[in-house]
Amino acid sequence: MIRNTREMDMTKSTVALLPLKAHSARVPKKNFRLFCGKPLVRWILDTLLSIDAVECIVINTDARGELRDIGIFDDQRVAIRDRRSDLCGDDISMNKVLADDIDAVDARVYLMTHATNPLLSSTTICAALNAFALGVEQDTVDSLFTVNRFQSRFYRADARPVNHDPANLVPTQDLEPWFEENSNLYIFSRESFAATGARIGPRPMMFETPKLESFDIDTLEDWNLAERVAGSIIRARGAV
C-alpha cells in the first residue's frame, strides 16, 4: 500500500486518482450499488486496469470495508489510501483530497476520474492522455479536462438570451459553441496542480468526450438513464 513518497521505489509515469466516498446523498450507497449487474465502482476501475499506461490506481476512500465486500483490495496496481478524517464529509473540496494524494504518491502525470463515470471508455481515456502528452511536448498546455459541447440557444433565469438574438435567428450549427465541464476526466501534473491548487492548471486544454460516454451520475434519474444506455451497449456487443 502506498502511504508516502518515501515508500515509493521510483516515480510513477502515470497514476490514476479515483476518490471514493462511502456516503452518497442522492443515491444511497451509489458507488457500490449494482449497475447492470456489477458494482458501479468496478466499471471505471476495470476500465483503468485495462490501460497499460496507467501504472497505479490510487483509491482515496473512507470505505475500505465496502471495497473489501465487493472484492477490491490493495494489489500491484491498486493502492487503497484511507481518507484522513479531516478530509471526510460532503462539504470537503475535492482539491484537498487530491492534494493529499499528490503529496503521498509521486508521478509525472496524474489522471483523475470518478466511480460515477461508468461509461467512460479506455479508448477515450487513451486519446485524452495522448492529446495531453502532445500539448505538453508543444508547451501549449499543462492540464486537461473533459467537456460536453453545446450549440444551442441559452437563456438566463429571467429569460434573457445569453448567446443569441431572438430577433435574428441563425441556425444552431452556426452559433458559437459553448462547453460544459463534465467531470469525467482530468489530467494534470504536480506542477500544474501546485500553480492553481486545483486539478485544472493555468494553461488547460478542453477535450470533448463522446456523448454516450459522458454520464456523471449524481441523481437517480442520471442512474436510470445511464443504466439504460449501458444495457443497450451490452446487448449490442452480445449480438455481434
Summary of the structure (lengths in Angstrom):
residues: 240
radius of gyration: 19.1
end to end distance: 40.5
largest distance: 64.4
contacts: 706
relative contact order: 0.17
helix: 35%
strand: 22%
